[in-house]
Amino acid sequence: MPEVLNGDVLNGEAPATAGGRRGGARVRSRVEIPLHLADGSWQTAHVITFDGLSDGLEHIAVSYTRHPAVPLVRVHSECLTGDVLGSGRCDCGPQLDESLQRVAEEGGILLYLRQESQGRRDISLYDKLDAYSVQDRGRGAGAAGHGLRLADDARDYHAAAQMLRALGVSRVRLLTSNPDKVRQLNWYGVAVEERLGFAGRGA
């Protein structure tokens, strides 16, 4: 059974928002899991679950150590084909590997968001695979996406901001090349003090 924390946080108590709530979300549990990193080493990670997230989905946070005052943070959206199967059609798998490695080395948090298909709840994994099939028939990625309603990125990072606040984090160094993540986190009250890129390209 995972350890239930009753709102405990990694780096002290999170500041309360109006009404005494931590941004509408709180830490639900934390469990230690050994993870195999890209450099071949094994590190024990704290995998953290939450209650009260705005979208009602089961997102998790991964942290290896008590993070510094301004931790390195990666907000990674779920991609089964890239993260699990190692698909060559995207950089999601390599981004996830590099993020876990850097968070382990520098101290910080990886937020894994259940936002397959760019956050569109009306788009399924099958729709995403169908878009690949359309591309294989000679249509470009943009045309395939528009034909299957996949073109617009509808990902929202309110839940990510809630998770960070529940962990007592209000300032971050963000690992991303996507300016919309920076904009949204700032809008939702998490100050992005530095934006860092990947060794390869990535979002």
PyRosetta script that sets phi, psi and omega in degrees:
from pyrosetta import init, pose_from_sequence

init()
pose = pose_from_sequence("MPEVLNGDVLNGEAPATAGGRRGGARVRSRVEIPLHLADGSWQTAHVITFDGLSDGLEHIAVSYTRHPAVPLVRVHSECLTGDVLGSGRCDCGPQLDESLQRVAEEGGILLYLRQESQGRRDISLYDKLDAYSVQDRGRGAGAAGHGLRLADDARDYHAAAQMLRALGVSRVRLLTSNPDKVRQLNWYGVAVEERLGFAGRGA")
pose.set_psi(1, 136.1)
pose.set_omega(1, 177.1)
pose.set_phi(2, -67.3)
pose.set_psi(2, 155.5)
pose.set_omega(2, 177.7)
pose.set_phi(3, -76.6)
pose.set_psi(3, 120.9)
pose.set_omega(3, 177.7)
pose.set_phi(4, -84.7)
pose.set_psi(4, 127.8)
pose.set_omega(4, -170.2)
pose.set_phi(5, -100.4)
pose.set_psi(5, -15.7)
pose.set_omega(5, -178.6)
pose.set_phi(6, 53.7)
pose.set_psi(6, 44.8)
pose.set_omega(6, 175.1)
pose.set_phi(7, 88.8)
pose.set_psi(7, 6.5)
pose.set_omega(7, 176.1)
pose.set_phi(8, -61.8)
pose.set_psi(8, 153.8)
pose.set_omega(8, -178.7)
pose.set_phi(9, -129.1)
pose.set_psi(9, 167.2)
pose.set_omega(9, -176.1)
pose.set_phi(10, -74.2)
pose.set_psi(10, -32.7)
pose.set_omega(10, -169.5)
pose.set_phi(11, -132.5)
pose.set_psi(11, 54.5)
pose.set_omega(11, -178.0)
pose.set_phi(12, 90.0)
pose.set_psi(12, 176.4)
pose.set_omega(12, -178.6)
pose.set_phi(13, -74.6)
pose.set_psi(13, 135.4)
pose.set_omega(13, 177.0)
pose.set_phi(14, -70.4)
pose.set_psi(14, 143.4)
pose.set_omega(14, 178.8)
pose.set_phi(15, -65.2)
pose.set_psi(15, 137.8)
pose.set_omega(15, 179.9)
pose.set_phi(16, -77.2)
pose.set_psi(16, 145.7)
pose.set_omega(16, 174.2)
pose.set_phi(17, -95.2)
pose.set_psi(17, -173.6)
pose.set_omega(17, 179.8)
pose.set_phi(18, -55.4)
pose.set_psi(18, 134.5)
pose.set_omega(18, -178.9)
pose.set_phi(19, 86.6)
pose.set_psi(19, 1.1)
pose.set_omega(19, 176.7)
pose.set_phi(20, 82.8)
pose.set_psi(20, 6.0)
pose.set_omega(20, -178.6)
pose.set_phi(21, -96.1)
pose.set_psi(21, 150.5)
pose.set_omega(21, 179.6)
pose.set_phi(22, -88.9)
pose.set_psi(22, 72.7)
pose.set_omega(22, 177.2)
pose.set_phi(23, 66.1)
pose.set_psi(23, 20.3)
pose.set_omega(23, 178.8)
pose.set_phi(24, 83.5)
pose.set_psi(24, 0.7)
pose.set_omega(24, -179.2)
pose.set_phi(25, -136.0)
pose.set_psi(25, 156.8)
pose.set_omega(25, 176.1)
pose.set_phi(26, -145.7)
pose.set_psi(26, 160.0)
pose.set_omega(26, 176.3)
pose.set_phi(27, -67.4)
pose.set_psi(27, 131.5)
pose.set_omega(27, 179.5)
pose.set_phi(28, -96.2)
pose.set_psi(28, -47.0)
pose.set_omega(28, -177.4)
pose.set_phi(29, -161.0)
pose.set_psi(29, 165.6)
pose.set_omega(29, 175.9)
pose.set_phi(30, -143.0)
pose.set_psi(30, 135.3)
pose.set_omega(30, 178.0)
pose.set_phi(31, -133.6)
pose.set_psi(31, 143.5)
pose.set_omega(31, 177.9)
pose.set_phi(32, -90.3)
pose.set_psi(32, 130.7)
pose.set_omega(32, -179.6)
pose.set_phi(33, -135.1)
pose.set_psi(33, 127.5)
pose.set_omega(33, 174.3)
pose.set_phi(34, -73.0)
pose.set_psi(34, 128.1)
pose.set_omega(34, -180.0)
pose.set_phi(35, -118.6)
pose.set_psi(35, 143.0)
pose.set_omega(35, 179.8)
pose.set_phi(36, -92.6)
pose.set_psi(36, 116.7)
pose.set_omega(36, -175.1)
pose.set_phi(37, -90.0)
pose.set_psi(37, 169.6)
pose.set_omega(37, -175.8)
pose.set_phi(38, -62.5)
pose.set_psi(38, -28.4)
pose.set_omega(38, -179.4)
pose.set_phi(39, -83.1)
pose.set_psi(39, 4.6)
pose.set_omega(39, 178.5)
pose.set_phi(40, 92.4)
pose.set_psi(40, -6.9)
pose.set_omega(40, -179.1)
pose.set_phi(41, -84.4)
pose.set_psi(41, 161.3)
pose.set_omega(41, 173.3)
pose.set_phi(42, -108.6)
pose.set_psi(42, 133.3)
pose.set_omega(42, 177.5)
pose.set_phi(43, -131.2)
pose.set_psi(43, 141.4)
pose.set_omega(43, 176.2)
pose.set_phi(44, -83.6)
pose.set_psi(44, 120.0)
pose.set_omega(44, -178.9)
pose.set_phi(45, -105.0)
pose.set_psi(45, 148.2)
pose.set_omega(45, 170.2)
pose.set_phi(46, -93.7)
pose.set_psi(46, 117.2)
pose.set_omega(46, 177.9)
pose.set_phi(47, -103.3)
pose.set_psi(47, 121.9)
pose.set_omega(47, -167.0)
pose.set_phi(48, -116.9)
pose.set_psi(48, 135.2)
pose.set_omega(48, 177.4)
pose.set_phi(49, -112.9)
pose.set_psi(49, 165.1)
pose.set_omega(49, -171.0)
pose.set_phi(50, -136.5)
pose.set_psi(50, 152.6)
pose.set_omega(50, 168.5)
pose.set_phi(51, -111.8)
pose.set_psi(51, 150.6)
pose.set_omega(51, 170.5)
pose.set_phi(52, 81.6)
pose.set_psi(52, 18.4)
pose.set_omega(52, 177.9)
pose.set_phi(53, -70.8)
pose.set_psi(53, 145.6)
pose.set_omega(53, -169.3)
pose.set_phi(54, -63.1)
pose.set_psi(54, -31.4)
pose.set_omega(54, -177.2)
pose.set_phi(55, -95.1)
pose.set_psi(55, -3.2)
pose.set_omega(55, 176.7)
pose.set_phi(56, 73.5)
pose.set_psi(56, 9.6)
pose.set_omega(56, -177.9)
pose.set_phi(57, -93.9)
pose.set_psi(57, 164.0)
pose.set_omega(57, -176.0)
pose.set_phi(58, -95.6)
pose.set_psi(58, 72.1)
pose.set_omega(58, 174.9)
pose.set_phi(59, -79.4)
pose.set_psi(59, 156.6)
pose.set_omega(59, 177.1)
pose.set_phi(60, -131.4)
pose.set_psi(60, 159.7)
pose.set_omega(60, 171.1)
pose.set_phi(61, -116.0)
pose.set_psi(61, 144.0)
pose.set_omega(61, 177.8)
pose.set_phi(62, -122.9)
pose.set_psi(62, 126.0)
pose.set_omega(62, 179.4)
pose.set_phi(63, -140.5)
pose.set_psi(63, 139.8)
pose.set_omega(63, -177.8)
pose.set_phi(64, -97.0)
pose.set_psi(64, -32.5)
pose.set_omega(64, -175.4)
pose.set_phi(65, -139.8)
pose.set_psi(65, 170.3)
pose.set_omega(65, 168.2)
pose.set_phi(66, -66.1)
pose.set_psi(66, 117.9)
pose.set_omega(66, -169.3)
pose.set_phi(67, -77.2)
pose.set_psi(67, 159.6)
pose.set_omega(67, 177.3)
pose.set_phi(68, -68.6)
pose.set_psi(68, 176.0)
pose.set_omega(68, -177.0)
pose.set_phi(69, -57.0)
pose.set_psi(69, -39.1)
pose.set_omega(69, 175.5)
pose.set_phi(70, -120.0)
pose.set_psi(70, 91.2)
pose.set_omega(70, -172.2)
pose.set_phi(71, -76.7)
pose.set_psi(71, 156.4)
pose.set_omega(71, 168.3)
pose.set_phi(72, -73.9)
pose.set_psi(72, 129.5)
pose.set_omega(72, -177.8)
pose.set_phi(73, -129.2)
pose.set_psi(73, 134.6)
pose.set_omega(73, 170.4)
pose.set_phi(74, -118.5)
pose.set_psi(74, 126.6)
pose.set_omega(74, 174.2)
pose.set_phi(75, -103.1)
pose.set_psi(75, 106.5)
pose.set_omega(75, -172.2)
pose.set_phi(76, -113.3)
pose.set_psi(76, 124.0)
pose.set_omega(76, 178.3)
pose.set_phi(77, -88.7)
pose.set_psi(77, 136.4)
pose.set_omega(77, -177.4)
pose.set_phi(78, -52.3)
pose.set_psi(78, 136.3)
pose.set_omega(78, 174.1)
pose.set_phi(79, -146.9)
pose.set_psi(79, 97.6)
pose.set_omega(79, -175.3)
pose.set_phi(80, -60.7)
pose.set_psi(80, -43.1)
pose.set_omega(80, -176.5)
pose.set_phi(81, -66.3)
pose.set_psi(81, -36.4)
pose.set_omega(81, 179.8)
pose.set_phi(82, -86.1)
pose.set_psi(82, -46.4)
pose.set_omega(82, -174.7)
pose.set_phi(83, -69.9)
pose.set_psi(83, -40.6)
pose.set_omega(83, -173.4)
pose.set_phi(84, -98.9)
pose.set_psi(84, -46.0)
pose.set_omega(84, -173.4)
pose.set_phi(85, -92.2)
pose.set_psi(85, -11.5)
pose.set_omega(85, 180.0)
pose.set_phi(86, 72.3)
pose.set_psi(86, 34.1)
pose.set_omega(86, -178.2)
pose.set_phi(87, -56.0)
pose.set_psi(87, 140.8)
pose.set_omega(87, 175.5)
pose.set_phi(88, -86.8)
pose.set_psi(88, 1.9)
pose.set_omega(88, -179.4)
pose.set_phi(89, -84.0)
pose.set_psi(89, -9.1)
pose.set_omega(89, 179.0)
pose.set_phi(90, -148.6)
pose.set_psi(90, 172.1)
pose.set_omega(90, 179.7)
pose.set_phi(91, -101.9)
pose.set_psi(91, 13.3)
pose.set_omega(91, -172.1)
pose.set_phi(92, -62.4)
pose.set_psi(92, -43.3)
pose.set_omega(92, 179.9)
pose.set_phi(93, -61.6)
pose.set_psi(93, -53.1)
pose.set_omega(93, 176.5)
pose.set_phi(94, -59.4)
pose.set_psi(94, -36.7)
pose.set_omega(94, 177.5)
pose.set_phi(95, -63.2)
pose.set_psi(95, -42.9)
pose.set_omega(95, 179.6)
pose.set_phi(96, -63.6)
pose.set_psi(96, -44.0)
pose.set_omega(96, 179.5)
pose.set_phi(97, -61.6)
pose.set_psi(97, -46.4)
pose.set_omega(97, -179.2)
pose.set_phi(98, -65.5)
pose.set_psi(98, -38.7)
pose.set_omega(98, -179.4)
pose.set_phi(99, -63.3)
pose.set_psi(99, -46.2)
pose.set_omega(99, 179.7)
pose.set_phi(100, -62.7)
pose.set_psi(100, -38.4)
pose.set_omega(100, 179.0)
pose.set_phi(101, -65.0)
pose.set_psi(101, -47.1)
pose.set_omega(101, -176.3)
pose.set_phi(102, -70.2)
pose.set_psi(102, -36.9)
pose.set_omega(102, 176.5)
pose.set_phi(103, -63.4)
pose.set_psi(103, -39.2)
pose.set_omega(103, 178.2)
pose.set_phi(104, -64.8)
pose.set_psi(104, -40.0)
pose.set_omega(104, -176.2)
pose.set_phi(105, -76.6)
pose.set_psi(105, -40.5)
pose.set_omega(105, -171.6)
pose.set_phi(106, -98.5)
pose.set_psi(106, -17.7)
pose.set_omega(106, -175.3)
pose.set_phi(107, 88.0)
pose.set_psi(107, 121.2)
pose.set_omega(107, -179.2)
pose.set_phi(108, 166.6)
pose.set_psi(108, -155.0)
pose.set_omega(108, -170.5)
pose.set_phi(109, -141.6)
pose.set_psi(109, 136.1)
pose.set_omega(109, 167.9)
pose.set_phi(110, -107.8)
pose.set_psi(110, 124.2)
pose.set_omega(110, 174.7)
pose.set_phi(111, -98.8)
pose.set_psi(111, 120.6)
pose.set_omega(111, -179.8)
pose.set_phi(112, -104.9)
pose.set_psi(112, 109.5)
pose.set_omega(112, -174.0)
pose.set_phi(113, -99.9)
pose.set_psi(113, 134.6)
pose.set_omega(113, 179.7)
pose.set_phi(114, -80.8)
pose.set_psi(114, 70.5)
pose.set_omega(114, -176.0)
pose.set_phi(115, -125.1)
pose.set_psi(115, 51.3)
pose.set_omega(115, 173.9)
pose.set_phi(116, -57.0)
pose.set_psi(116, 149.5)
pose.set_omega(116, 177.1)
pose.set_phi(117, 61.7)
pose.set_psi(117, 42.2)
pose.set_omega(117, 170.5)
pose.set_phi(118, 60.3)
pose.set_psi(118, 31.2)
pose.set_omega(118, 174.8)
pose.set_phi(119, 79.0)
pose.set_psi(119, 2.9)
pose.set_omega(119, -179.5)
pose.set_phi(120, -84.0)
pose.set_psi(120, 110.8)
pose.set_omega(120, -177.9)
pose.set_phi(121, -70.4)
pose.set_psi(121, -17.2)
pose.set_omega(121, 178.5)
pose.set_phi(122, -88.9)
pose.set_psi(122, 3.9)
pose.set_omega(122, -179.4)
pose.set_phi(123, -113.3)
pose.set_psi(123, 128.0)
pose.set_omega(123, -178.5)
pose.set_phi(124, -99.7)
pose.set_psi(124, 170.6)
pose.set_omega(124, 173.5)
pose.set_phi(125, -59.5)
pose.set_psi(125, -37.6)
pose.set_omega(125, 178.5)
pose.set_phi(126, -62.8)
pose.set_psi(126, -39.0)
pose.set_omega(126, 177.3)
pose.set_phi(127, -60.3)
pose.set_psi(127, -40.8)
pose.set_omega(127, 179.3)
pose.set_phi(128, -62.7)
pose.set_psi(128, -43.4)
pose.set_omega(128, 178.8)
pose.set_phi(129, -67.5)
pose.set_psi(129, -34.9)
pose.set_omega(129, 175.7)
pose.set_phi(130, -62.1)
pose.set_psi(130, -36.5)
pose.set_omega(130, 177.9)
pose.set_phi(131, -63.2)
pose.set_psi(131, -38.4)
pose.set_omega(131, 175.6)
pose.set_phi(132, -60.3)
pose.set_psi(132, -41.6)
pose.set_omega(132, -179.7)
pose.set_phi(133, -63.0)
pose.set_psi(133, -40.3)
pose.set_omega(133, 177.7)
pose.set_phi(134, -62.8)
pose.set_psi(134, -41.4)
pose.set_omega(134, 177.6)
pose.set_phi(135, -60.9)
pose.set_psi(135, -40.3)
pose.set_omega(135, -178.9)
pose.set_phi(136, -65.5)
pose.set_psi(136, -21.7)
pose.set_omega(136, 178.5)
pose.set_phi(137, -87.5)
pose.set_psi(137, 8.2)
pose.set_omega(137, 170.9)
pose.set_phi(138, 106.8)
pose.set_psi(138, -3.5)
pose.set_omega(138, 176.0)
pose.set_phi(139, -88.3)
pose.set_psi(139, 147.3)
pose.set_omega(139, -178.8)
pose.set_phi(140, -70.3)
pose.set_psi(140, 168.4)
pose.set_omega(140, -178.6)
pose.set_phi(141, -61.5)
pose.set_psi(141, -38.8)
pose.set_omega(141, -179.2)
pose.set_phi(142, -65.9)
pose.set_psi(142, -45.4)
pose.set_omega(142, 179.4)
pose.set_phi(143, -64.0)
pose.set_psi(143, -41.4)
pose.set_omega(143, 179.0)
pose.set_phi(144, -63.1)
pose.set_psi(144, -41.7)
pose.set_omega(144, -179.3)
pose.set_phi(145, -65.3)
pose.set_psi(145, -43.6)
pose.set_omega(145, 179.5)
pose.set_phi(146, -64.6)
pose.set_psi(146, -40.0)
pose.set_omega(146, -179.6)
pose.set_phi(147, -63.5)
pose.set_psi(147, -30.2)
pose.set_omega(147, -178.1)
pose.set_phi(148, -112.3)
pose.set_psi(148, 18.9)
pose.set_omega(148, 175.6)
pose.set_phi(149, 63.8)
pose.set_psi(149, 30.3)
pose.set_omega(149, -176.6)
pose.set_phi(150, -105.0)
pose.set_psi(150, -3.0)
pose.set_omega(150, -168.5)
pose.set_phi(151, -70.6)
pose.set_psi(151, -37.7)
pose.set_omega(151, -173.1)
pose.set_phi(152, -86.2)
pose.set_psi(152, 127.4)
pose.set_omega(152, 177.7)
pose.set_phi(153, -80.6)
pose.set_psi(153, 110.2)
pose.set_omega(153, -176.5)
pose.set_phi(154, -105.0)
pose.set_psi(154, 17.7)
pose.set_omega(154, -177.3)
pose.set_phi(155, -66.3)
pose.set_psi(155, 136.1)
pose.set_omega(155, 178.8)
pose.set_phi(156, -119.7)
pose.set_psi(156, 137.6)
pose.set_omega(156, -173.9)
pose.set_phi(157, -110.8)
pose.set_psi(157, 22.1)
pose.set_omega(157, 175.7)
pose.set_phi(158, -60.7)
pose.set_psi(158, -45.2)
pose.set_omega(158, 179.4)
pose.set_phi(159, -61.3)
pose.set_psi(159, -37.0)
pose.set_omega(159, 178.4)
pose.set_phi(160, -62.7)
pose.set_psi(160, -42.9)
pose.set_omega(160, 178.1)
pose.set_phi(161, -64.1)
pose.set_psi(161, -40.1)
pose.set_omega(161, 177.1)
pose.set_phi(162, -60.6)
pose.set_psi(162, -42.9)
pose.set_omega(162, 180.0)
pose.set_phi(163, -61.3)
pose.set_psi(163, -44.4)
pose.set_omega(163, -179.8)
pose.set_phi(164, -64.0)
pose.set_psi(164, -43.4)
pose.set_omega(164, 179.2)
pose.set_phi(165, -64.1)
pose.set_psi(165, -37.7)
pose.set_omega(165, 177.4)
pose.set_phi(166, -64.1)
pose.set_psi(166, -24.2)
pose.set_omega(166, 177.5)
pose.set_phi(167, -92.7)
pose.set_psi(167, 5.7)
pose.set_omega(167, 177.9)
pose.set_phi(168, 80.0)
pose.set_psi(168, 21.3)
pose.set_omega(168, -175.9)
pose.set_phi(169, -108.3)
pose.set_psi(169, 123.0)
pose.set_omega(169, 177.6)
pose.set_phi(170, -121.5)
pose.set_psi(170, -9.7)
pose.set_omega(170, 177.6)
pose.set_phi(171, -134.3)
pose.set_psi(171, 138.3)
pose.set_omega(171, -175.7)
pose.set_phi(172, -139.9)
pose.set_psi(172, 157.7)
pose.set_omega(172, 162.0)
pose.set_phi(173, -103.1)
pose.set_psi(173, 117.1)
pose.set_omega(173, -168.4)
pose.set_phi(174, -102.2)
pose.set_psi(174, 127.2)
pose.set_omega(174, 178.0)
pose.set_phi(175, -90.4)
pose.set_psi(175, 99.3)
pose.set_omega(175, -177.5)
pose.set_phi(176, -170.8)
pose.set_psi(176, 157.7)
pose.set_omega(176, 167.4)
pose.set_phi(177, -116.0)
pose.set_psi(177, 11.9)
pose.set_omega(177, -177.8)
pose.set_phi(178, -98.1)
pose.set_psi(178, 107.7)
pose.set_omega(178, -177.6)
pose.set_phi(179, -64.4)
pose.set_psi(179, -21.7)
pose.set_omega(179, 179.5)
pose.set_phi(180, -68.3)
pose.set_psi(180, -32.3)
pose.set_omega(180, 175.7)
pose.set_phi(181, -64.4)
pose.set_psi(181, -42.7)
pose.set_omega(181, 178.4)
pose.set_phi(182, -61.8)
pose.set_psi(182, -48.6)
pose.set_omega(182, -178.4)
pose.set_phi(183, -59.8)
pose.set_psi(183, -47.1)
pose.set_omega(183, -176.6)
pose.set_phi(184, -67.7)
pose.set_psi(184, -42.4)
pose.set_omega(184, 179.6)
pose.set_phi(185, -62.6)
pose.set_psi(185, -43.1)
pose.set_omega(185, 175.8)
pose.set_phi(186, -59.6)
pose.set_psi(186, -43.1)
pose.set_omega(186, -180.0)
pose.set_phi(187, -61.5)
pose.set_psi(187, -38.5)
pose.set_omega(187, -178.0)
pose.set_phi(188, -86.9)
pose.set_psi(188, 9.7)
pose.set_omega(188, 169.8)
pose.set_phi(189, 96.5)
pose.set_psi(189, 11.0)
pose.set_omega(189, 174.9)
pose.set_phi(190, -109.0)
pose.set_psi(190, 116.3)
pose.set_omega(190, -175.0)
pose.set_phi(191, -78.1)
pose.set_psi(191, 121.5)
pose.set_omega(191, 175.8)
pose.set_phi(192, -90.9)
pose.set_psi(192, 105.8)
pose.set_omega(192, -175.7)
pose.set_phi(193, -85.5)
pose.set_psi(193, -21.5)
pose.set_omega(193, -179.8)
pose.set_phi(194, -155.1)
pose.set_psi(194, 139.6)
pose.set_omega(194, 174.5)
pose.set_phi(195, -111.2)
pose.set_psi(195, 125.8)
pose.set_omega(195, -178.6)
pose.set_phi(196, -116.6)
pose.set_psi(196, 145.8)
pose.set_omega(196, -179.4)
pose.set_phi(197, -97.9)
pose.set_psi(197, 173.6)
pose.set_omega(197, 176.4)
pose.set_phi(198, -88.5)
pose.set_psi(198, 164.7)
pose.set_omega(198, 174.6)
pose.set_phi(199, -62.6)
pose.set_psi(199, -37.5)
pose.set_omega(199, 170.5)
pose.set_phi(200, -103.0)
pose.set_psi(200, -168.2)
pose.set_omega(200, 176.6)
pose.set_phi(201, -78.2)
pose.set_psi(201, 156.6)
pose.set_omega(201, -180.0)
pose.set_phi(202, -179.9)
pose.set_psi(202, 165.3)
pose.set_omega(202, 178.2)
pose.set_phi(203, -116.7)
pose.dump_pdb("model.pdb")
